[in-house]
């Protein structure tokens, strides 16, 4: 039967072309995403980054690799002792924000000697020039900075030399002259100052490079600092994972897209193969008539699927590496991945894609295998214009299973982990299951929905509308094959974007309910300097709440680390007034000066309870005892922890909440606003109404969601649209005799084309309605979870995006139907009726 299958393919290349194209493109999509996902794993840059050329480095206890989070400093007396023991070079790391004229590329090219040119303002890391060589920096133009007003820009373009630039540092904003540029390093954007100026801007020494005898150093350090050499120097790196952490966004995007790509491609391929097999009922009945047994029919159908699967999967695997090139360019252009990210040719992801493609082809044929093998020879004589059964038991069972899985998954999340519903990536399975279930069960829903939508056509006195309605209702298998990809295309856009928008709205509503402020002072640089903070505190009638975001490690009194938390340092007086997270245990009223507030997740995972005492290791290197004053509701965007700002020392606030002293959230009057703006003049910071601040965060989240949607949904949507066109081409190719009979009955070619276009338009409308059903189910399920997290959780429906997806589907479907019908009606009706299929 395999020889017969090969012969059948040769004779029916046009009929099987649609299945081949669907599978080849599906394998290409899966291969492209699996290659990209595989490239995000591993350690792209092993070995030390910041100090690869240093013999040994003395680092403070509790140092942080990321210099943007107030790195720890060495005790001054220890610095003096180590310097006296041998050659020592002090390194200081502090945040700097350059003006556009002299900013390095936010994602510098790692190729030595290549500059990025002027770019948008970027937060960079400042260092003294004396430490540049230990990181492997080399001058590409200019001379080392020596005067206090001179700087060297890492990864900068030589055209920057001679320009004046403003640099915002923890000490304030100062104008500098660019005198040199260096090659770039992937792990940081660096700006180098003269040693004297770096010492003024950041007095504390964050690391000390030394060549002193290790044994003598161990005696000197005596537990006050850490000696790092060899691979131990990687502990000082900004990204201790060797680049893997920098790929976190790319990995999340590629993982979500890969899962979605597999689901969409497998579903579309299965539906396409099943439709191609169903179109051959008369041919298979003829085989039965000449003596073929059911077993032989099954083997032939599977043989055809295997041959097509092998050829199409091979073509898809060959195209996949080529498609990663534009995908990588897009990821780099939208900062989803760092500039050094590459997608190498990896045989394992391609092998997985090949297996998925072949398995999908076999599954598509197997879905109708029992049904087609039991075709009776009498079927060849039966008039099958009216289809009696449009669903196989396998499809019915699979659709019901997906629907039950969606409901069960949503119910379990709502009952146990409702916070997952606030993240579209973590909640993605629920909407995808709903869309898959509705698409599979479309034939069951098709007749009532179509009868309702085409009801007005019944009353038409013209033959065309009545014919359209009759064709759609009687040819349900063909209509369902067109509707299913439309459900997938529109349903994925509607459900996933609704999930994303509703989750972001819930997080924003939660923040609005937790923080009561009239305005927010946002710094232009890394933080708000002490002088500006003092000026704000002096404004009469204004309540000032400085907020400092930082990473804090907590541990036992014996030195054992418990966890690392992203915390917000606030004054004790702000808890319960300006900052009011939902309390689960303990109290926010009158907390002690050494309070620590953790959320439910940290309390559960770390075994913490109200009243427990732990030691907090601050980014400055200080160890301070704290007491857990309260446990609050789990955060929707990571840790929700608060620390007393009385413990953070001189770490500059990252923002300041302002409101009237008359009460939290009360707006400032004109006098107070004018006085605040006067204080902020020249500091680079600016006052933003709290509503506008939240709106900016919402817009930023929406922009990130749009970037993710371009890849996650764009790829799936494009493939679903191709499947729509592909299915229509296959369907129209099997209707030549039907169109010819219409011509013999008196219909002109234009009327036949209009009927085919109208049928397709009805199918798009039906698919849109079914996609709306999936969207409503997904939104209701998500709302059940979000309502447990936020009072008055809103459901955000992206009407414009959904309308765009529907319009795109209609354009592709109707356009394809028109072109295919025009081609199918080229012959004269009498020739088409007598022609062999």
MIGU-392788 format. One line per 3 residues: number of its first residue (from 1); their letters; for each residue x, y, z of C-alpha. Coordinates in steps of 0.25 Angstrom, whole numbers, plus 2048, in hexadecimal, padded with zeros to 3 digits. Example, Ala and Ser with C-alpha at 12.3 -4.5 7.8 and 13.67 -1.06 7.14 Angstrom:
1	AS	831 7EE 81F; 837 7FC 81D
//
This chain:
1	XXX	800 800 800; 80C 809 802; 80E 808 7F3
4	XXX	800 80C 7F0; 801 817 7FA; 80D 81D 7F2
7	XXX	806 81B 7E5; 7FA 822 7EB; 802 82E 7EF
10	XXX	808 82F 7E1; 7FA 82F 7DB; 7F4 839 7E5
13	XXX	800 843 7E7; 7F6 84F 7E7; 7ED 848 7F1
16	XXX	7F8 845 7FB; 7FF 852 7F9; 7F7 859 804
19	XXX	7FB 84F 80E; 809 850 80A; 80A 85F 80B
22	XXX	803 85F 819; 80C 855 81E; 819 85B 818
25	XXX	815 869 81E; 811 863 82B; 81E 85B 82C
28	XXX	826 868 828; 81F 870 833; 821 866 83E
31	XXX	830 864 839; 832 873 83A; 82D 874 848
34	XXX	834 868 84D; 841 86D 847; 83F 87A 84E
37	XXX	83B 874 85B; 847 86B 85B; 850 877 859
40	XXX	84C 87D 866; 851 872 86F; 85F 86F 874
43	XXX	86A 879 877; 86D 881 86B; 879 888 872
46	XXX	880 87F 87C; 88B 885 885; 88D 892 88C
49	XXX	887 89E 886; 88B 8AA 88E; 899 8A6 893
52	XXX	89E 89C 889; 8AC 8A2 889; 8AD 8A4 898
55	XXX	8B6 89B 8A0; 8AD 89B 8AD; 8A2 8A4 8B1
58	XXX	89E 8A8 8C0; 88F 8AA 8C0; 886 8AE 8CC
61	XXX	87D 8A5 8D4; 86F 8A5 8CD; 874 8AB 8C0
64	XXX	86A 8AC 8B5; 86E 8A9 8A7; 864 8B4 8A1
67	XXX	86A 8C1 8A3; 85D 8C8 8A1; 858 8C3 8AE
70	XXX	861 8CA 8B8; 86D 8C1 8B8; 874 8BE 8C6
73	XXX	881 8C5 8CA; 88D 8C0 8D1; 891 8C6 8DE
76	XXX	89B 8D2 8DC; 8A5 8CC 8E6; 8A5 8BF 8DF
79	XXX	8A7 8C6 8D2; 8B4 8CD 8D8; 8B9 8C0 8DD
82	XXX	8B8 8B8 8D0; 8BE 8C4 8C9; 8CA 8C3 8D2
85	XXX	8CB 8B4 8D0; 8CE 8B6 8C1; 8C9 8BC 8B4
88	XXX	8BB 8BF 8B5; 8B1 8C6 8AC; 8A3 8CB 8B1
91	XXX	897 8C9 8A8; 88A 8D1 8AA; 87D 8CE 8A4
94	XXX	872 8D8 8A4; 866 8DB 89B; 867 8E6 891
97	XXX	85D 8EB 887; 862 8F3 87B; 85B 8FD 872
100	XXX	858 8F8 863; 865 8FF 85E; 86E 8F6 864
103	XXX	866 8EA 868; 86C 8DC 864; 863 8D2 85D
106	XXX	85A 8CC 868; 85D 8BE 862; 86C 8C0 85D
109	XXX	871 8B8 851; 87C 8AE 857; 885 8AF 84B
112	XXX	892 8B6 850; 894 8C4 849; 885 8C5 844
115	XXX	87D 8D1 84A; 86E 8D3 84B; 86E 8E2 849
118	XXX	865 8EB 850; 859 8E5 857; 84D 8E7 860
121	XXX	850 8EA 86F; 855 8DE 876; 858 8DA 884
124	XXX	867 8D6 884; 871 8D2 88E; 87C 8DB 892
127	XXX	88A 8D7 896; 898 8DD 898; 8A1 8DC 88C
130	XXX	8AC 8D4 894; 8A3 8C8 894; 89F 8C8 886
133	XXX	8AB 8BF 882; 8A6 8B3 88B; 899 8B2 883
136	XXX	8A1 8B2 876; 89D 8C0 871; 8A6 8C6 867
139	XXX	8A5 8D4 861; 8A1 8D5 853; 8A2 8E4 852
142	XXX	8A7 8F0 85B; 8AF 8F0 868; 8AB 8EB 876
145	XXX	8A3 8F5 87F; 8AC 8FC 888; 8A5 90A 88C
148	XXX	899 90A 895; 890 90E 889; 895 903 87F
151	XXX	88E 8F5 87C; 890 8E9 873; 884 8E2 86E
154	XXX	884 8D3 86C; 87F 8CE 85F; 87E 8DC 85A
157	XXX	880 8E2 84C; 88C 8EA 849; 883 8F6 845
160	XXX	880 8F8 854; 88E 8FD 857; 88E 90B 85A
163	XXX	87F 90C 85D; 87A 911 86A; 870 908 872
166	XXX	868 909 87F; 86A 8FD 888; 860 8FB 893
169	XXX	866 8F3 89F; 863 8F1 8AD; 86A 8FE 8B0
172	XXX	861 906 8A6; 862 90B 898; 870 910 892
175	XXX	875 913 884; 880 90B 87F; 889 90B 872
178	XXX	88A 8FE 86B; 899 8FC 868; 89A 8ED 864
181	XXX	891 8E1 860; 894 8D2 863; 890 8C5 85D
184	XXX	883 8C0 862; 880 8B4 86C; 873 8AD 86C
187	XXX	870 8AD 87B; 870 8BC 87D; 870 8CA 878
190	XXX	87C 8D0 87E; 880 8DF 880; 88E 8E1 885
193	XXX	892 8ED 88E; 89F 8F2 893; 8A3 8EA 8A0
196	XXX	8A2 8F7 8A8; 894 8FA 8A2; 88F 8EC 8A4
199	XXX	894 8ED 8B3; 88C 8FA 8B4; 87F 8F4 8AE
202	XXX	880 8E7 8B5; 889 8E7 8C1; 887 8D9 8C5
205	XXX	890 8CE 8BF; 888 8C3 8B9; 893 8BA 8B5
208	XXX	8A2 8BA 8B7; 8AB 8B3 8AD; 8B8 8AE 8B3
211	XXX	8C4 8A5 8B0; 8C7 8A4 8BF; 8CB 896 8C5
214	XXX	8BE 88E 8C7; 8C2 889 8D4; 8C5 897 8DA
217	XXX	8B8 89C 8D4; 8B0 891 8DB; 8B6 896 8E8
220	XXX	8B3 8A4 8E5; 8A5 8A2 8E1; 8A1 899 8ED
223	XXX	892 898 8E9; 891 8A6 8E6; 891 8A4 8D6
226	XXX	892 899 8CC; 89E 896 8C4; 89A 891 8B6
229	XXX	8A4 88B 8AB; 8A2 882 89F; 894 87F 89C
232	XXX	890 885 8AA; 891 892 8A3; 884 88F 89B
235	XXX	87D 892 8A8; 880 8A1 8A6; 87A 8A1 898
238	XXX	86D 8A9 895; 867 89C 88F; 86D 890 897
241	XXX	865 887 88D; 86F 88A 882; 864 891 879
244	XXX	859 887 87C; 852 891 885; 853 89B 87A
247	XXX	84B 892 871; 840 890 87B; 836 899 873
250	XXX	83A 892 866; 838 884 86D; 82A 888 872
253	XXX	826 88D 865; 82C 881 85D; 826 877 867
256	XXX	818 87D 866; 819 87E 857; 81E 870 855
259	XXX	813 86A 85D; 808 872 856; 80F 86F 848
262	XXX	80F 860 84B; 800 860 84F; 7FC 869 843
265	XXX	804 861 839; 800 853 83E; 7F1 857 83E
268	XXX	7F1 85E 831; 7F9 852 82A; 7F0 848 830
271	XXX	7E3 850 82C; 7E9 851 81E; 7ED 843 81C
274	XXX	7E0 83E 821; 7D9 847 817; 7E1 842 80C
277	XXX	7DE 834 80F; 7CF 837 811; 7CF 83D 803
280	XXX	7D2 830 7FD; 7C7 828 802; 7C2 824 7F4
283	XXX	7D0 820 7F0; 7D2 817 7FC; 7C4 811 7FA
286	XXX	7C9 80D 7EC; 7D4 806 7F2; 7CB 7FE 7FB
289	XXX	7C2 7FB 7EE; 7CE 7F5 7E7; 7D1 7EC 7F3
292	XXX	7DA 7F4 7FD; 7D8 7F0 80B; 7D7 7FA 816
295	XXX	7E5 7F7 81B; 7EB 7FA 80E; 7E4 807 80D
298	XXX	7E9 80B 81B; 7F7 807 816; 7F6 80F 80A
301	XXX	7F1 81C 811; 7FC 81B 81B; 806 818 810
304	XXX	802 825 809; 803 82D 816; 810 827 819
307	XXX	816 82A 80C; 810 839 80C; 815 83A 81B
310	XXX	823 836 818; 824 83F 80C; 81E 84B 812
313	XXX	825 84A 81F; 832 849 818; 82F 856 810
316	XXX	82A 85D 81D; 837 859 825; 83F 85F 819
319	XXX	837 86C 819; 837 86D 829; 846 872 82A
322	XXX	844 87D 81F; 837 882 827; 83F 884 834
325	XXX	847 88F 82D; 83C 89A 82C; 836 895 83A
328	XXX	844 897 840; 845 8A5 83A; 837 8A9 83F
331	XXX	83B 8A4 84D; 847 8AC 84D; 840 8B8 848
334	XXX	835 8B8 853; 83F 8B4 85E; 839 8A7 861
337	XXX	847 8A1 860; 855 8A7 862; 85D 8AB 856
340	XXX	866 89F 856; 85B 895 855; 85C 88B 84A
343	XXX	854 87F 845; 85E 874 841; 85A 868 839
346	XXX	857 85D 843; 853 850 83D; 84B 84C 84A
349	XXX	840 856 849; 83E 853 83A; 83D 844 83D
352	XXX	832 848 847; 82B 850 83D; 82C 845 832
355	XXX	826 83B 83C; 81B 845 83F; 818 847 831
358	XXX	818 838 82D; 80F 835 839; 805 840 836
361	XXX	804 83B 828; 801 82D 82D; 7F8 832 838
364	XXX	7F0 839 82D; 7EE 82D 825; 7EB 824 831
367	XXX	7E0 82E 836; 7D7 829 82A; 7DE 81B 828
370	XXX	7D3 813 82E; 7C8 81B 827; 7CE 81A 819
373	XXX	7D2 80B 81A; 7C4 808 81D; 7BE 80F 811
376	XXX	7B5 805 809; 7B6 803 7FA; 7A8 809 7F9
379	XXX	7AE 816 7FD; 7B3 818 7EE; 7A4 818 7EA
382	XXX	79F 821 7F5; 79C 82F 7F3; 7A4 836 7FE
385	XXX	7A0 844 7FC; 79A 844 80A; 7A4 840 814
388	XXX	79E 837 81F; 7AA 837 829; 7B4 842 82A
391	XXX	7BB 83D 836; 7C3 831 839; 7C2 82B 847
394	XXX	7D1 82E 849; 7CF 83D 846; 7C3 83D 84F
397	XXX	7CB 837 85B; 7D7 83F 859; 7CE 84C 859
400	XXX	7C7 848 865; 7D4 845 86C; 7DA 852 869
403	XXX	7CE 859 86E; 7CE 852 87B; 7DD 854 87C
406	XXX	7DB 863 87B; 7CF 864 885; 7D7 85B 88F
409	XXX	7E4 863 88D; 7DD 870 88F; 7D6 86B 89B
412	XXX	7E2 865 8A2; 7EA 872 89F; 7DE 87B 8A5
415	XXX	7DE 872 8B2; 7EC 870 8B4; 7F5 87A 8AD
418	XXX	7ED 886 8A8; 7F9 88E 8A6; 7FD 886 899
421	XXX	7F1 88D 892; 7F8 89A 893; 803 895 88A
424	XXX	7FF 892 87B; 80C 889 87A; 808 880 886
427	XXX	7F9 880 883; 7FB 87E 874; 7F6 86F 874
430	XXX	7E8 873 878; 7E5 87B 86C; 7EC 872 863
433	XXX	7E4 866 868; 7D7 86E 866; 7DA 872 858
436	XXX	7DF 864 854; 7D2 85E 85A; 7C9 867 853
439	XXX	7D0 865 846; 7CF 856 847; 7C1 857 84B
442	XXX	7BD 861 840; 7B5 856 838; 7AC 854 844
445	XXX	7AA 863 845; 7AA 866 836; 79B 863 833
448	XXX	794 86B 83D; 79E 877 83C; 79D 877 82D
451	XXX	78E 875 82D; 78D 881 836; 796 88A 82E
454	XXX	791 886 820; 782 887 824; 780 894 81D
457	XXX	785 88E 810; 779 884 811; 76F 88F 80E
460	XXX	777 894 802; 770 893 7F5; 77D 891 7ED
463	XXX	783 884 7EA; 791 888 7EE; 78F 88B 7FD
466	XXX	786 87E 7FE; 791 876 7F7; 79C 87C 801
469	XXX	794 878 80D; 791 86A 808; 79F 867 804
472	XXX	7A4 86C 812; 79A 863 819; 79B 856 811
475	XXX	7AA 856 80E; 7AE 857 81D; 7BB 850 81C
478	XXX	7C0 859 812; 7BB 865 81A; 7C1 860 827
481	XXX	7CE 85E 820; 7CE 86D 81D; 7C9 871 82A
484	XXX	7D3 86A 833; 7DF 872 82E; 7D7 87F 830
487	XXX	7D4 87B 83E; 7E2 878 841; 7E7 886 83B
490	XXX	7DC 88F 841; 7DB 887 84D; 7EA 887 851
493	XXX	7EB 896 84F; 7DE 899 857; 7E0 88F 862
496	XXX	7EF 892 864; 7EF 8A1 863; 7E2 8A1 86C
499	XXX	7EA 899 876; 7F6 8A2 875; 7EE 8AF 876
502	XXX	7E6 8AA 882; 7F2 8A5 889; 7F9 8B2 888
505	XXX	7ED 8BA 88C; 7EC 8B1 898; 7FA 8B4 89C
508	XXX	7F8 8C3 89A; 7EB 8C3 8A2; 7F2 8BC 8AD
511	XXX	7FD 8C6 8AD; 7F3 8D1 8AD; 7EC 8CB 8B9
514	XXX	7F9 8C9 8C1; 800 8D6 8BF; 7F9 8E3 8C2
517	XXX	800 8EF 8BC; 7FD 8FC 8B5; 80A 8FD 8AD
520	XXX	817 8F6 8AB; 825 8FC 8AA; 82C 8F4 89F
523	XXX	83B 8F6 89E; 842 8F8 891; 84E 8F0 896
526	XXX	850 8E4 89F; 84A 8EB 8AB; 846 8F7 8B2
529	XXX	851 8FE 8B9; 851 902 8C8; 850 911 8C5
532	XXX	844 910 8BC; 83E 907 8C7; 840 911 8D2
535	XXX	83A 91C 8C9; 82D 914 8C7; 82C 911 8D6
538	XXX	82D 920 8D9; 820 923 8D1; 816 926 8DA
541	XXX	809 91E 8DA; 80F 913 8D2; 811 904 8D6
544	XXX	81D 8FE 8D0; 81F 8EF 8CF; 82D 8EB 8C9
547	XXX	82D 8DD 8C3; 839 8D5 8C0; 839 8C9 8B8
550	XXX	844 8BF 8BB; 848 8B0 8BC; 849 8AB 8CA
553	XXX	84E 89E 8CF; 849 898 8DC; 84F 88E 8E4
556	XXX	851 888 8F2; 859 88E 8FD; 863 883 8FB
559	XXX	865 888 8ED; 85D 87E 8E5; 856 884 8D9
562	XXX	847 882 8D9; 843 88A 8CC; 845 896 8C3
565	XXX	839 8A0 8C2; 836 8AC 8B9; 832 8B6 8C4
568	XXX	82D 8C4 8C5; 833 8CC 8D0; 828 8D6 8D6
571	XXX	827 8DE 8E3; 820 8D7 8EE; 816 8E2 8EE
574	XXX	812 8DF 8E0; 80D 8D1 8E3; 7FE 8D0 8E5
577	XXX	7FD 8DF 8DF; 804 8E1 8D2; 807 8D3 8D0
580	XXX	7FC 8C9 8D3; 7FE 8BB 8CE; 7F3 8B1 8D2
583	XXX	7F7 8AB 8DF; 7F6 89C 8E1; 7FC 89B 8EF
586	XXX	802 8A5 8F9; 800 8B4 8F8; 805 8C0 8F0
589	XXX	801 8CA 8FB; 80D 8D0 903; 818 8C6 8FE
592	XXX	825 8C6 905; 831 8CD 8FF; 837 8C0 8FB
595	XXX	82B 8BA 8F4; 82B 8B1 8E8; 81E 8AE 8E1
598	XXX	81D 8A1 8D7; 813 89C 8CE; 80C 88E 8D0
601	XXX	815 888 8C6; 822 88B 8CD; 81B 888 8DA
604	XXX	817 87A 8D6; 824 877 8CE; 82D 87C 8D9
607	XXX	825 877 8E5; 824 886 8EA; 819 88B 8F4
610	XXX	815 898 8FB; 81F 89A 906; 82B 892 900
613	XXX	838 899 900; 842 898 8F5; 84E 89F 8F0
616	XXX	84D 8A8 8E4; 85A 8A9 8DB; 858 8B7 8D4
619	XXX	85F 8BA 8C6; 868 8C4 8CE; 86E 8B8 8D5
622	XXX	868 8BB 8E2; 861 8B0 8EB; 855 8B4 8F3
625	XXX	84C 8AC 8FB; 83D 8AE 8F7; 830 8A8 8FC
628	XXX	825 8A3 8F4; 819 8AD 8F7; 80F 8A8 8ED
631	XXX	80C 89E 8E2; 804 8A5 8D6; 7FE 89F 8CA
634	XXX	806 899 8BF; 80B 8A3 8B5; 806 8A2 8A6
637	XXX	814 8A6 8A0; 81E 89F 8A9; 821 8A2 8B8
640	XXX	819 8AB 8C0; 822 8AE 8CC; 825 8BB 8D4
643	XXX	830 8BF 8DC; 832 8CA 8E6; 83A 8D6 8DF
646	XXX	840 8D9 8EC; 849 8CD 8EA; 84E 8D0 8DB
649	XXX	858 8DB 8DF; 85C 8E4 8D3; 856 8DC 8C8
652	XXX	84F 8E7 8BF; 83F 8E5 8BD; 83B 8E0 8B0
655	XXX	82E 8E9 8B1; 826 8F1 8BA; 817 8F1 8BD
658	XXX	811 8FF 8C0; 803 902 8C6; 7FD 90C 8CE
661	XXX	7FF 90C 8DD; 7F0 90C 8DF; 7F0 8FE 8DB
664	XXX	7F6 8F3 8D2; 7F2 8F4 8C4; 7ED 903 8C6
667	XXX	7F2 90B 8BA; 7FC 917 8BB; 7F7 925 8BA
670	XXX	7FD 92F 8B0; 806 935 8BA; 80B 927 8BE
673	XXX	80D 923 8B0; 815 92F 8AC; 81E 92E 8B8
676	XXX	821 91F 8B5; 824 923 8A6; 82D 92E 8AB
679	XXX	835 924 8B4; 836 91A 8A8; 83B 925 89F
682	XXX	849 921 89A; 849 913 8A1; 844 90C 895
685	XXX	839 906 89D; 82A 90A 899; 81D 909 8A0
688	XXX	812 900 899; 804 8FE 89E; 802 8F0 8A4
691	XXX	7F7 8ED 899; 801 8F1 88E; 80C 8E9 895
694	XXX	803 8DC 895; 7FE 8DF 886; 80D 8E0 882
697	XXX	80F 8D2 889; 803 8CD 882; 808 8D2 874
700	XXX	815 8CC 877; 80F 8BF 87A; 806 8C0 86D
703	XXX	812 8C2 865; 819 8B6 86B; 80C 8AE 868
706	XXX	80C 8B3 85A; 81A 8AF 858; 817 8A1 85D
709	XXX	80B 8A0 854; 812 8A3 848; 81A 896 849
712	XXX	811 88E 852; 804 891 84A; 80A 896 83D
715	XXX	810 889 83A; 804 881 83D; 7FA 88B 837
718	XXX	802 88B 82A; 802 87C 82A; 7F3 87B 82C
721	XXX	7F0 885 821; 7F9 87C 818; 7F1 870 81C
724	XXX	7E4 878 819; 7E9 87A 80B; 7EE 86C 80A
727	XXX	7E1 866 80E; 7D9 86E 804; 7E2 86B 7F9
730	XXX	7E0 85C 7FC; 7D1 85E 7FE; 7CF 866 7F1
733	XXX	7D7 85C 7E9; 7CD 851 7ED; 7C1 859 7E8
736	XXX	7C4 85A 7D9; 7B9 851 7D5; 7B0 858 7DF
739	XXX	7B3 866 7D8; 7B2 860 7CA; 7A4 85B 7CE
742	XXX	7A0 869 7D2; 7A5 86E 7C5; 79C 864 7BE
745	XXX	791 868 7C6; 792 877 7C1; 79C 87D 7CB
748	XXX	7A7 886 7C4; 7B5 886 7C9; 7B4 892 7D2
751	XXX	7A8 88D 7D9; 7AF 880 7DC; 7BB 888 7E2
754	XXX	7B1 891 7EA; 7AB 884 7F0; 7B8 87F 7F4
757	XXX	7BD 88C 7FA; 7B0 88D 802; 7B1 87F 807
760	XXX	7BF 882 80C; 7BB 88F 812; 7B0 888 81A
763	XXX	7BA 87E 81F; 7C3 889 824; 7B7 88F 82B
766	XXX	7B4 882 831; 7C3 880 835; 7C3 88E 83C
769	XXX	7B6 88A 844; 7BD 87D 849; 7CA 885 84C
772	XXX	7C1 88E 854; 7BB 882 85C; 7CA 87E 85F
775	XXX	7CD 88C 863; 7C1 88D 86C; 7C4 880 873
778	XXX	7D3 884 875; 7D0 891 87A; 7C5 88C 884
781	XXX	7CF 882 889; 7DA 88C 88B; 7D1 895 892
784	XXX	7CE 88B 89C; 7DD 88B 8A0; 7DF 89A 89F
787	XXX	7D3 89D 8A8; 7DA 896 8B3; 7E6 89F 8B2
790	XXX	7E0 8AD 8AF; 7D3 8B4 8B2; 7CB 8B7 8A5
793	XXX	7D5 8B0 89C; 7D2 8B5 88E; 7D2 8AD 881
796	XXX	7D9 8B4 876; 7D5 8B0 868; 7DE 8B5 85D
799	XXX	7D3 8B8 853; 7DC 8BE 849; 7E6 8B3 848
802	XXX	7DB 8A9 847; 7D4 8B1 83C; 7E1 8B1 835
805	XXX	7E3 8A2 836; 7D4 8A0 831; 7D7 8AA 825
808	XXX	7E4 8A3 822; 7DD 895 822; 7D2 89A 819
811	XXX	7DB 8A0 80F; 7E4 894 80E; 7D8 88A 80E
814	XXX	7CF 892 804; 7DB 896 7FB; 7E0 887 7FA
817	XXX	7D2 882 7F8; 7D0 88C 7EC; 7DD 889 7E6
820	XXX	7DB 87A 7E7; 7CD 87A 7E2; 7D1 882 7D6
823	XXX	7DC 878 7D3; 7D3 86C 7D5; 7C8 872 7CB
826	XXX	7D2 875 7C0; 7CC 869 7B8; 7BF 869 7B1
829	XXX	7B4 862 7BA; 7B2 856 7B0; 7C1 853 7B0
832	XXX	7C2 854 7BF; 7B7 84B 7C1; 7BD 840 7B8
835	XXX	7CB 842 7BD; 7D2 839 7C7; 7D5 83D 7D5
//
